[in-house]
Amino acid sequence: MRVRVVRTGGFAGVERHGESDSARDPVLARLVDRVDLDAVPPPGRIPDQYLYDIDIDGSTATVGEAQLNGPLRELVHHVLG
């Protein structure tokens, strides 16, 4: 599965992009299996927070920094790292 993450927002508003494929990355494959994008709550309105646009093979979600936890946080940091 192809995973794309775009981080926007923050105080400086600098965008950061990352992309990876779980077929070549066993750590990412395990993280993708633990993430359910349909269960992600919408981002709250918090000034200067980072927003993460996550795309896992066409399934997408936008997540605020405050909602980013557990396997989803690991996945985002792995792809952007």
PyMOL Python script that loads the backbone (N, CA, C, O; Angstrom):
from pymol import cmd

cmd.read_pdbstr("""\
ATOM      1  N   MET A   1       0.847  -1.188   0.000  1.00  0.00           N
ATOM      2  CA  MET A   1       0.000   0.000   0.000  1.00  0.00           C
ATOM      3  C   MET A   1       0.886   1.243   0.000  1.00  0.00           C
ATOM      4  O   MET A   1       1.917   1.303   0.670  1.00  0.00           O
ATOM      5  N   ARG A   2       0.457   2.204  -0.755  1.00  0.00           N
ATOM      6  CA  ARG A   2       1.173   3.466  -0.830  1.00  0.00           C
ATOM      7  C   ARG A   2       0.607   4.402   0.239  1.00  0.00           C
ATOM      8  O   ARG A   2      -0.606   4.585   0.344  1.00  0.00           O
ATOM      9  N   VAL A   3       1.499   4.985   1.021  1.00  0.00           N
ATOM     10  CA  VAL A   3       1.100   5.878   2.106  1.00  0.00           C
ATOM     11  C   VAL A   3       1.740   7.245   1.875  1.00  0.00           C
ATOM     12  O   VAL A   3       2.953   7.361   1.696  1.00  0.00           O
ATOM     13  N   ARG A   4       0.894   8.275   1.884  1.00  0.00           N
ATOM     14  CA  ARG A   4       1.379   9.655   1.731  1.00  0.00           C
ATOM     15  C   ARG A   4       0.927  10.471   2.925  1.00  0.00           C
ATOM     16  O   ARG A   4      -0.204  10.340   3.394  1.00  0.00           O
ATOM     17  N   VAL A   5       1.828  11.318   3.412  1.00  0.00           N
ATOM     18  CA  VAL A   5       1.509  12.208   4.524  1.00  0.00           C
ATOM     19  C   VAL A   5       2.001  13.609   4.165  1.00  0.00           C
ATOM     20  O   VAL A   5       3.132  13.786   3.711  1.00  0.00           O
ATOM     21  N   VAL A   6       1.132  14.605   4.378  1.00  0.00           N
ATOM     22  CA  VAL A   6       1.504  16.002   4.199  1.00  0.00           C
ATOM     23  C   VAL A   6       1.173  16.713   5.498  1.00  0.00           C
ATOM     24  O   VAL A   6       0.034  16.685   5.964  1.00  0.00           O
ATOM     25  N   ARG A   7       2.189  17.354   6.080  1.00  0.00           N
ATOM     26  CA  ARG A   7       1.976  18.137   7.305  1.00  0.00           C
ATOM     27  C   ARG A   7       1.959  19.609   6.934  1.00  0.00           C
ATOM     28  O   ARG A   7       2.874  20.107   6.279  1.00  0.00           O
ATOM     29  N   THR A   8       0.909  20.298   7.358  1.00  0.00           N
ATOM     30  CA  THR A   8       0.789  21.732   7.124  1.00  0.00           C
ATOM     31  C   THR A   8       0.495  22.425   8.449  1.00  0.00           C
ATOM     32  O   THR A   8       0.276  21.771   9.469  1.00  0.00           O
ATOM     33  N   GLY A   9       0.494  23.744   8.422  1.00  0.00           N
ATOM     34  CA  GLY A   9       0.146  24.515   9.608  1.00  0.00           C
ATOM     35  C   GLY A   9       1.337  24.816  10.464  1.00  0.00           C
ATOM     36  O   GLY A   9       2.460  24.947   9.977  1.00  0.00           O
ATOM     37  N   GLY A  10       1.083  24.925  11.748  1.00  0.00           N
ATOM     38  CA  GLY A  10       2.134  25.320  12.673  1.00  0.00           C
ATOM     39  C   GLY A  10       2.356  26.823  12.606  1.00  0.00           C
ATOM     40  O   GLY A  10       1.753  27.509  11.780  1.00  0.00           O
ATOM     41  N   PHE A  11       3.196  27.321  13.450  1.00  0.00           N
ATOM     42  CA  PHE A  11       3.445  28.759  13.535  1.00  0.00           C
ATOM     43  C   PHE A  11       4.051  29.300  12.244  1.00  0.00           C
ATOM     44  O   PHE A  11       3.664  30.374  11.782  1.00  0.00           O
ATOM     45  N   ALA A  12       5.003  28.565  11.653  1.00  0.00           N
ATOM     46  CA  ALA A  12       5.681  29.037  10.448  1.00  0.00           C
ATOM     47  C   ALA A  12       4.945  28.652   9.164  1.00  0.00           C
ATOM     48  O   ALA A  12       5.212  29.231   8.111  1.00  0.00           O
ATOM     49  N   GLY A  13       4.038  27.701   9.229  1.00  0.00           N
ATOM     50  CA  GLY A  13       3.281  27.291   8.064  1.00  0.00           C
ATOM     51  C   GLY A  13       4.088  26.535   7.018  1.00  0.00           C
ATOM     52  O   GLY A  13       3.743  26.548   5.836  1.00  0.00           O
ATOM     53  N   VAL A  14       5.149  25.883   7.444  1.00  0.00           N
ATOM     54  CA  VAL A  14       6.002  25.136   6.515  1.00  0.00           C
ATOM     55  C   VAL A  14       5.386  23.768   6.244  1.00  0.00           C
ATOM     56  O   VAL A  14       5.007  23.051   7.170  1.00  0.00           O
ATOM     57  N   GLU A  15       5.291  23.412   4.948  1.00  0.00           N
ATOM     58  CA  GLU A  15       4.770  22.100   4.563  1.00  0.00           C
ATOM     59  C   GLU A  15       5.872  21.063   4.567  1.00  0.00           C
ATOM     60  O   GLU A  15       7.021  21.341   4.224  1.00  0.00           O
ATOM     61  N   ARG A  16       5.490  19.858   4.964  1.00  0.00           N
ATOM     62  CA  ARG A  16       6.424  18.730   4.935  1.00  0.00           C
ATOM     63  C   ARG A  16       5.706  17.550   4.304  1.00  0.00           C
ATOM     64  O   ARG A  16       4.556  17.272   4.642  1.00  0.00           O
ATOM     65  N   HIS A  17       6.374  16.851   3.387  1.00  0.00           N
ATOM     66  CA  HIS A  17       5.777  15.737   2.644  1.00  0.00           C
ATOM     67  C   HIS A  17       6.572  14.467   2.878  1.00  0.00           C
ATOM     68  O   HIS A  17       7.790  14.502   3.057  1.00  0.00           O
ATOM     69  N   GLY A  18       5.868  13.344   2.874  1.00  0.00           N
ATOM     70  CA  GLY A  18       6.520  12.043   2.936  1.00  0.00           C
ATOM     71  C   GLY A  18       5.676  11.018   2.222  1.00  0.00           C
ATOM     72  O   GLY A  18       4.450  11.124   2.183  1.00  0.00           O
ATOM     73  N   GLU A  19       6.338  10.020   1.653  1.00  0.00           N
ATOM     74  CA  GLU A  19       5.627   8.958   0.942  1.00  0.00           C
ATOM     75  C   GLU A  19       6.434   7.677   1.077  1.00  0.00           C
ATOM     76  O   GLU A  19       7.665   7.693   1.041  1.00  0.00           O
ATOM     77  N   SER A  20       5.719   6.564   1.233  1.00  0.00           N
ATOM     78  CA  SER A  20       6.380   5.273   1.334  1.00  0.00           C
ATOM     79  C   SER A  20       5.421   4.189   0.860  1.00  0.00           C
ATOM     80  O   SER A  20       4.226   4.426   0.681  1.00  0.00           O
ATOM     81  N   ASP A  21       5.970   3.001   0.662  1.00  0.00           N
ATOM     82  CA  ASP A  21       5.175   1.871   0.195  1.00  0.00           C
ATOM     83  C   ASP A  21       5.352   0.719   1.175  1.00  0.00           C
ATOM     84  O   ASP A  21       6.476   0.308   1.462  1.00  0.00           O
ATOM     85  N   SER A  22       4.250   0.203   1.684  1.00  0.00           N
ATOM     86  CA  SER A  22       4.316  -0.865   2.682  1.00  0.00           C
ATOM     87  C   SER A  22       4.851  -2.169   2.099  1.00  0.00           C
ATOM     88  O   SER A  22       5.302  -3.038   2.846  1.00  0.00           O
ATOM     89  N   ALA A  23       4.807  -2.319   0.776  1.00  0.00           N
ATOM     90  CA  ALA A  23       5.336  -3.535   0.150  1.00  0.00           C
ATOM     91  C   ALA A  23       6.857  -3.633   0.320  1.00  0.00           C
ATOM     92  O   ALA A  23       7.417  -4.729   0.310  1.00  0.00           O
ATOM     93  N   ARG A  24       7.511  -2.495   0.474  1.00  0.00           N
ATOM     94  CA  ARG A  24       8.973  -2.480   0.642  1.00  0.00           C
ATOM     95  C   ARG A  24       9.401  -2.119   2.062  1.00  0.00           C
ATOM     96  O   ARG A  24      10.595  -2.071   2.359  1.00  0.00           O
ATOM     97  N   ASP A  25       8.441  -1.868   2.929  1.00  0.00           N
ATOM     98  CA  ASP A  25       8.753  -1.408   4.287  1.00  0.00           C
ATOM     99  C   ASP A  25       7.915  -2.208   5.284  1.00  0.00           C
ATOM    100  O   ASP A  25       6.753  -1.871   5.509  1.00  0.00           O
ATOM    101  N   PRO A  26       8.481  -3.270   5.892  1.00  0.00           N
ATOM    102  CA  PRO A  26       7.704  -4.121   6.799  1.00  0.00           C
ATOM    103  C   PRO A  26       7.196  -3.384   8.047  1.00  0.00           C
ATOM    104  O   PRO A  26       6.133  -3.721   8.569  1.00  0.00           O
ATOM    105  N   VAL A  27       7.933  -2.397   8.520  1.00  0.00           N
ATOM    106  CA  VAL A  27       7.468  -1.623   9.684  1.00  0.00           C
ATOM    107  C   VAL A  27       6.209  -0.859   9.301  1.00  0.00           C
ATOM    108  O   VAL A  27       5.232  -0.847  10.051  1.00  0.00           O
ATOM    109  N   LEU A  28       6.231  -0.223   8.142  1.00  0.00           N
ATOM    110  CA  LEU A  28       5.063   0.514   7.671  1.00  0.00           C
ATOM    111  C   LEU A  28       3.875  -0.426   7.458  1.00  0.00           C
ATOM    112  O   LEU A  28       2.742  -0.068   7.777  1.00  0.00           O
ATOM    113  N   ALA A  29       4.120  -1.613   6.927  1.00  0.00           N
ATOM    114  CA  ALA A  29       3.041  -2.585   6.713  1.00  0.00           C
ATOM    115  C   ALA A  29       2.343  -2.921   8.027  1.00  0.00           C
ATOM    116  O   ALA A  29       1.116  -3.010   8.065  1.00  0.00           O
ATOM    117  N   ARG A  30       3.100  -3.108   9.095  1.00  0.00           N
ATOM    118  CA  ARG A  30       2.497  -3.406  10.402  1.00  0.00           C
ATOM    119  C   ARG A  30       1.700  -2.214  10.927  1.00  0.00           C
ATOM    120  O   ARG A  30       0.636  -2.390  11.519  1.00  0.00           O
ATOM    121  N   LEU A  31       2.215  -0.999  10.710  1.00  0.00           N
ATOM    122  CA  LEU A  31       1.505   0.190  11.180  1.00  0.00           C
ATOM    123  C   LEU A  31       0.203   0.396  10.406  1.00  0.00           C
ATOM    124  O   LEU A  31      -0.820   0.733  11.003  1.00  0.00           O
ATOM    125  N   VAL A  32       0.227   0.198   9.093  1.00  0.00           N
ATOM    126  CA  VAL A  32      -0.972   0.361   8.269  1.00  0.00           C
ATOM    127  C   VAL A  32      -2.062  -0.595   8.741  1.00  0.00           C
ATOM    128  O   VAL A  32      -3.237  -0.227   8.771  1.00  0.00           O
ATOM    129  N   ASP A  33      -1.687  -1.811   9.108  1.00  0.00           N
ATOM    130  CA  ASP A  33      -2.664  -2.788   9.591  1.00  0.00           C
ATOM    131  C   ASP A  33      -3.331  -2.359  10.891  1.00  0.00           C
ATOM    132  O   ASP A  33      -4.426  -2.824  11.208  1.00  0.00           O
ATOM    133  N   ARG A  34      -2.682  -1.477  11.646  1.00  0.00           N
ATOM    134  CA  ARG A  34      -3.215  -1.044  12.943  1.00  0.00           C
ATOM    135  C   ARG A  34      -3.990   0.276  12.875  1.00  0.00           C
ATOM    136  O   ARG A  34      -4.534   0.723  13.885  1.00  0.00           O
ATOM    137  N   VAL A  35      -4.048   0.905  11.694  1.00  0.00           N
ATOM    138  CA  VAL A  35      -4.675   2.220  11.555  1.00  0.00           C
ATOM    139  C   VAL A  35      -6.028   2.098  10.855  1.00  0.00           C
ATOM    140  O   VAL A  35      -6.158   1.412   9.841  1.00  0.00           O
ATOM    141  N   ASP A  36      -7.028   2.774  11.410  1.00  0.00           N
ATOM    142  CA  ASP A  36      -8.355   2.850  10.802  1.00  0.00           C
ATOM    143  C   ASP A  36      -8.675   4.323  10.555  1.00  0.00           C
ATOM    144  O   ASP A  36      -9.098   5.030  11.470  1.00  0.00           O
ATOM    145  N   LEU A  37      -8.472   4.786   9.321  1.00  0.00           N
ATOM    146  CA  LEU A  37      -8.699   6.201   9.015  1.00  0.00           C
ATOM    147  C   LEU A  37     -10.157   6.600   9.167  1.00  0.00           C
ATOM    148  O   LEU A  37     -10.445   7.771   9.414  1.00  0.00           O
ATOM    149  N   ASP A  38     -11.090   5.655   9.027  1.00  0.00           N
ATOM    150  CA  ASP A  38     -12.509   5.980   9.182  1.00  0.00           C
ATOM    151  C   ASP A  38     -12.866   6.331  10.622  1.00  0.00           C
ATOM    152  O   ASP A  38     -13.882   6.982  10.866  1.00  0.00           O
ATOM    153  N   ALA A  39     -12.047   5.910  11.572  1.00  0.00           N
ATOM    154  CA  ALA A  39     -12.324   6.171  12.986  1.00  0.00           C
ATOM    155  C   ALA A  39     -11.660   7.451  13.495  1.00  0.00           C
ATOM    156  O   ALA A  39     -11.797   7.797  14.669  1.00  0.00           O
ATOM    157  N   VAL A  40     -10.949   8.149  12.624  1.00  0.00           N
ATOM    158  CA  VAL A  40     -10.221   9.354  13.031  1.00  0.00           C
ATOM    159  C   VAL A  40     -11.191  10.516  13.174  1.00  0.00           C
ATOM    160  O   VAL A  40     -11.937  10.806  12.238  1.00  0.00           O
ATOM    161  N   PRO A  41     -11.201  11.193  14.327  1.00  0.00           N
ATOM    162  CA  PRO A  41     -12.089  12.348  14.499  1.00  0.00           C
ATOM    163  C   PRO A  41     -11.578  13.530  13.678  1.00  0.00           C
ATOM    164  O   PRO A  41     -10.384  13.619  13.391  1.00  0.00           O
ATOM    165  N   PRO A  42     -12.485  14.443  13.297  1.00  0.00           N
ATOM    166  CA  PRO A  42     -12.045  15.620  12.545  1.00  0.00           C
ATOM    167  C   PRO A  42     -11.144  16.500  13.419  1.00  0.00           C
ATOM    168  O   PRO A  42     -11.248  16.490  14.646  1.00  0.00           O
ATOM    169  N   PRO A  43     -10.261  17.257  12.766  1.00  0.00           N
ATOM    170  CA  PRO A  43      -9.357  18.101  13.545  1.00  0.00           C
ATOM    171  C   PRO A  43     -10.123  19.221  14.236  1.00  0.00           C
ATOM    172  O   PRO A  43     -11.051  19.793  13.666  1.00  0.00           O
ATOM    173  N   GLY A  44      -9.732  19.524  15.451  1.00  0.00           N
ATOM    174  CA  GLY A  44     -10.325  20.647  16.162  1.00  0.00           C
ATOM    175  C   GLY A  44      -9.712  21.953  15.665  1.00  0.00           C
ATOM    176  O   GLY A  44      -8.705  21.948  14.957  1.00  0.00           O
ATOM    177  N   ARG A  45     -10.315  23.040  16.032  1.00  0.00           N
ATOM    178  CA  ARG A  45      -9.792  24.355  15.639  1.00  0.00           C
ATOM    179  C   ARG A  45      -8.877  24.870  16.742  1.00  0.00           C
ATOM    180  O   ARG A  45      -9.318  25.510  17.696  1.00  0.00           O
ATOM    181  N   ILE A  46      -7.609  24.576  16.587  1.00  0.00           N
ATOM    182  CA  ILE A  46      -6.603  25.007  17.545  1.00  0.00           C
ATOM    183  C   ILE A  46      -5.605  25.866  16.784  1.00  0.00           C
ATOM    184  O   ILE A  46      -5.025  25.406  15.800  1.00  0.00           O
ATOM    185  N   PRO A  47      -5.392  27.100  17.218  1.00  0.00           N
ATOM    186  CA  PRO A  47      -4.469  27.972  16.498  1.00  0.00           C
ATOM    187  C   PRO A  47      -3.069  27.356  16.397  1.00  0.00           C
ATOM    188  O   PRO A  47      -2.560  26.767  17.350  1.00  0.00           O
ATOM    189  N   ASP A  48      -2.472  27.509  15.229  1.00  0.00           N
ATOM    190  CA  ASP A  48      -1.086  27.102  14.968  1.00  0.00           C
ATOM    191  C   ASP A  48      -0.820  25.603  15.135  1.00  0.00           C
ATOM    192  O   ASP A  48       0.340  25.206  15.254  1.00  0.00           O
ATOM    193  N   GLN A  49      -1.840  24.772  15.146  1.00  0.00           N
ATOM    194  CA  GLN A  49      -1.593  23.331  15.242  1.00  0.00           C
ATOM    195  C   GLN A  49      -1.187  22.793  13.875  1.00  0.00           C
ATOM    196  O   GLN A  49      -1.532  23.358  12.838  1.00  0.00           O
ATOM    197  N   TYR A  50      -0.460  21.708  13.898  1.00  0.00           N
ATOM    198  CA  TYR A  50      -0.152  21.009  12.656  1.00  0.00           C
ATOM    199  C   TYR A  50      -1.367  20.210  12.229  1.00  0.00           C
ATOM    200  O   TYR A  50      -2.084  19.660  13.065  1.00  0.00           O
ATOM    201  N   LEU A  51      -1.596  20.148  10.920  1.00  0.00           N
ATOM    202  CA  LEU A  51      -2.610  19.281  10.339  1.00  0.00           C
ATOM    203  C   LEU A  51      -1.908  18.283   9.446  1.00  0.00           C
ATOM    204  O   LEU A  51      -0.987  18.632   8.708  1.00  0.00           O
ATOM    205  N   TYR A  52      -2.348  17.041   9.516  1.00  0.00           N
ATOM    206  CA  TYR A  52      -1.753  15.961   8.738  1.00  0.00           C
ATOM    207  C   TYR A  52      -2.791  15.412   7.775  1.00  0.00           C
ATOM    208  O   TYR A  52      -3.831  14.905   8.194  1.00  0.00           O
ATOM    209  N   ASP A  53      -2.505  15.514   6.480  1.00  0.00           N
ATOM    210  CA  ASP A  53      -3.334  14.879   5.458  1.00  0.00           C
ATOM    211  C   ASP A  53      -2.711  13.521   5.189  1.00  0.00           C
ATOM    212  O   ASP A  53      -1.568  13.427   4.742  1.00  0.00           O
ATOM    213  N   ILE A  54      -3.474  12.467   5.467  1.00  0.00           N
ATOM    214  CA  ILE A  54      -2.972  11.104   5.352  1.00  0.00           C
ATOM    215  C   ILE A  54      -3.752  10.388   4.264  1.00  0.00           C
ATOM    216  O   ILE A  54      -4.982  10.421   4.246  1.00  0.00           O
ATOM    217  N   ASP A  55      -3.032   9.742   3.357  1.00  0.00           N
ATOM    218  CA  ASP A  55      -3.639   8.985   2.268  1.00  0.00           C
ATOM    219  C   ASP A  55      -3.033   7.589   2.268  1.00  0.00           C
ATOM    220  O   ASP A  55      -1.833   7.422   2.051  1.00  0.00           O
ATOM    221  N   ILE A  56      -3.872   6.593   2.512  1.00  0.00           N
ATOM    222  CA  ILE A  56      -3.431   5.191   2.460  1.00  0.00           C
ATOM    223  C   ILE A  56      -4.198   4.533   1.321  1.00  0.00           C
ATOM    224  O   ILE A  56      -5.357   4.148   1.478  1.00  0.00           O
ATOM    225  N   ASP A  57      -3.549   4.409   0.192  1.00  0.00           N
ATOM    226  CA  ASP A  57      -4.148   3.808  -1.014  1.00  0.00           C
ATOM    227  C   ASP A  57      -5.520   4.387  -1.353  1.00  0.00           C
ATOM    228  O   ASP A  57      -6.451   3.639  -1.653  1.00  0.00           O
ATOM    229  N   GLY A  58      -5.649   5.706  -1.306  1.00  0.00           N
ATOM    230  CA  GLY A  58      -6.903   6.359  -1.683  1.00  0.00           C
ATOM    231  C   GLY A  58      -7.861   6.613  -0.546  1.00  0.00           C
ATOM    232  O   GLY A  58      -8.808   7.382  -0.710  1.00  0.00           O
ATOM    233  N   SER A  59      -7.654   6.003   0.593  1.00  0.00           N
ATOM    234  CA  SER A  59      -8.454   6.284   1.788  1.00  0.00           C
ATOM    235  C   SER A  59      -7.770   7.439   2.514  1.00  0.00           C
ATOM    236  O   SER A  59      -6.593   7.341   2.863  1.00  0.00           O
ATOM    237  N   THR A  60      -8.501   8.535   2.744  1.00  0.00           N
ATOM    238  CA  THR A  60      -7.867   9.740   3.269  1.00  0.00           C
ATOM    239  C   THR A  60      -8.512  10.225   4.561  1.00  0.00           C
ATOM    240  O   THR A  60      -9.664   9.918   4.869  1.00  0.00           O
ATOM    241  N   ALA A  61      -7.724  10.992   5.299  1.00  0.00           N
ATOM    242  CA  ALA A  61      -8.210  11.651   6.511  1.00  0.00           C
ATOM    243  C   ALA A  61      -7.304  12.840   6.793  1.00  0.00           C
ATOM    244  O   ALA A  61      -6.119  12.829   6.458  1.00  0.00           O
ATOM    245  N   THR A  62      -7.873  13.859   7.411  1.00  0.00           N
ATOM    246  CA  THR A  62      -7.102  14.989   7.916  1.00  0.00           C
ATOM    247  C   THR A  62      -7.178  14.935   9.428  1.00  0.00           C
ATOM    248  O   THR A  62      -8.257  14.846  10.013  1.00  0.00           O
ATOM    249  N   VAL A  63      -6.005  14.990  10.050  1.00  0.00           N
ATOM    250  CA  VAL A  63      -5.909  14.809  11.496  1.00  0.00           C
ATOM    251  C   VAL A  63      -5.172  15.996  12.089  1.00  0.00           C
ATOM    252  O   VAL A  63      -4.143  16.422  11.565  1.00  0.00           O
ATOM    253  N   GLY A  64      -5.696  16.527  13.177  1.00  0.00           N
ATOM    254  CA  GLY A  64      -5.009  17.587  13.905  1.00  0.00           C
ATOM    255  C   GLY A  64      -3.976  16.990  14.852  1.00  0.00           C
ATOM    256  O   GLY A  64      -4.102  15.838  15.267  1.00  0.00           O
ATOM    257  N   GLU A  65      -2.979  17.752  15.187  1.00  0.00           N
ATOM    258  CA  GLU A  65      -1.910  17.302  16.088  1.00  0.00           C
ATOM    259  C   GLU A  65      -2.488  16.749  17.395  1.00  0.00           C
ATOM    260  O   GLU A  65      -1.965  15.778  17.942  1.00  0.00           O
ATOM    261  N   ALA A  66      -3.550  17.357  17.888  1.00  0.00           N
ATOM    262  CA  ALA A  66      -4.143  16.925  19.156  1.00  0.00           C
ATOM    263  C   ALA A  66      -4.800  15.545  19.049  1.00  0.00           C
ATOM    264  O   ALA A  66      -4.900  14.834  20.049  1.00  0.00           O
ATOM    265  N   GLN A  67      -5.250  15.159  17.851  1.00  0.00           N
ATOM    266  CA  GLN A  67      -5.898  13.864  17.665  1.00  0.00           C
ATOM    267  C   GLN A  67      -4.928  12.767  17.228  1.00  0.00           C
ATOM    268  O   GLN A  67      -5.315  11.607  17.087  1.00  0.00           O
ATOM    269  N   LEU A  68      -3.687  13.135  17.019  1.00  0.00           N
ATOM    270  CA  LEU A  68      -2.690  12.197  16.507  1.00  0.00           C
ATOM    271  C   LEU A  68      -2.112  11.396  17.671  1.00  0.00           C
ATOM    272  O   LEU A  68      -1.344  11.925  18.475  1.00  0.00           O
ATOM    273  N   ASN A  69      -2.486  10.111  17.758  1.00  0.00           N
ATOM    274  CA  ASN A  69      -1.978   9.282  18.849  1.00  0.00           C
ATOM    275  C   ASN A  69      -1.892   7.821  18.426  1.00  0.00           C
ATOM    276  O   ASN A  69      -2.402   7.439  17.373  1.00  0.00           O
ATOM    277  N   GLY A  70      -1.251   7.021  19.243  1.00  0.00           N
ATOM    278  CA  GLY A  70      -1.149   5.582  19.019  1.00  0.00           C
ATOM    279  C   GLY A  70      -0.498   5.222  17.698  1.00  0.00           C
ATOM    280  O   GLY A  70       0.472   5.857  17.284  1.00  0.00           O
ATOM    281  N   PRO A  71      -1.031   4.196  17.031  1.00  0.00           N
ATOM    282  CA  PRO A  71      -0.450   3.732  15.771  1.00  0.00           C
ATOM    283  C   PRO A  71      -0.453   4.807  14.673  1.00  0.00           C
ATOM    284  O   PRO A  71       0.434   4.831  13.821  1.00  0.00           O
ATOM    285  N   LEU A  72      -1.453   5.691  14.702  1.00  0.00           N
ATOM    286  CA  LEU A  72      -1.514   6.748  13.696  1.00  0.00           C
ATOM    287  C   LEU A  72      -0.324   7.692  13.847  1.00  0.00           C
ATOM    288  O   LEU A  72       0.280   8.097  12.854  1.00  0.00           O
ATOM    289  N   ARG A  73       0.009   8.037  15.078  1.00  0.00           N
ATOM    290  CA  ARG A  73       1.174   8.889  15.332  1.00  0.00           C
ATOM    291  C   ARG A  73       2.453   8.193  14.853  1.00  0.00           C
ATOM    292  O   ARG A  73       3.307   8.811  14.218  1.00  0.00           O
ATOM    293  N   GLU A  74       2.568   6.916  15.161  1.00  0.00           N
ATOM    294  CA  GLU A  74       3.745   6.151  14.720  1.00  0.00           C
ATOM    295  C   GLU A  74       3.851   6.125  13.203  1.00  0.00           C
ATOM    296  O   GLU A  74       4.938   6.293  12.650  1.00  0.00           O
ATOM    297  N   LEU A  75       2.721   5.916  12.529  1.00  0.00           N
ATOM    298  CA  LEU A  75       2.704   5.874  11.073  1.00  0.00           C
ATOM    299  C   LEU A  75       3.154   7.221  10.483  1.00  0.00           C
ATOM    300  O   LEU A  75       3.996   7.257   9.586  1.00  0.00           O
ATOM    301  N   VAL A  76       2.598   8.309  10.986  1.00  0.00           N
ATOM    302  CA  VAL A  76       2.947   9.645  10.483  1.00  0.00           C
ATOM    303  C   VAL A  76       4.430   9.921  10.687  1.00  0.00           C
ATOM    304  O   VAL A  76       5.104  10.376   9.763  1.00  0.00           O
ATOM    305  N   HIS A  77       4.940   9.656  11.868  1.00  0.00           N
ATOM    306  CA  HIS A  77       6.353   9.919  12.133  1.00  0.00           C
ATOM    307  C   HIS A  77       7.261   9.007  11.308  1.00  0.00           C
ATOM    308  O   HIS A  77       8.348   9.414  10.898  1.00  0.00           O
ATOM    309  N   HIS A  78       6.821   7.795  11.070  1.00  0.00           N
ATOM    310  CA  HIS A  78       7.612   6.864  10.257  1.00  0.00           C
ATOM    311  C   HIS A  78       7.704   7.361   8.808  1.00  0.00           C
ATOM    312  O   HIS A  78       8.781   7.352   8.211  1.00  0.00           O
ATOM    313  N   VAL A  79       6.579   7.789   8.254  1.00  0.00           N
ATOM    314  CA  VAL A  79       6.568   8.240   6.861  1.00  0.00           C
ATOM    315  C   VAL A  79       7.294   9.571   6.705  1.00  0.00           C
ATOM    316  O   VAL A  79       8.019   9.764   5.729  1.00  0.00           O
ATOM    317  N   LEU A  80       7.112  10.487   7.645  1.00  0.00           N
ATOM    318  CA  LEU A  80       7.779  11.784   7.537  1.00  0.00           C
ATOM    319  C   LEU A  80       9.237  11.725   7.987  1.00  0.00           C
ATOM    320  O   LEU A  80      10.036  12.587   7.621  1.00  0.00           O
ATOM    321  N   GLY A  81       9.583  10.710   8.779  1.00  0.00           N
ATOM    322  CA  GLY A  81      10.946  10.607   9.323  1.00  0.00           C
ATOM    323  C   GLY A  81      11.940  10.341   8.274  1.00  0.00           C
ATOM    324  O   GLY A  81      13.130  10.227   8.566  1.00  0.00           O
TER     325      GLY A  81
END
""", "prot")
cmd.dss("prot")
cmd.show_as("cartoon", "prot")
cmd.util.cbc("prot")
cmd.orient("prot")
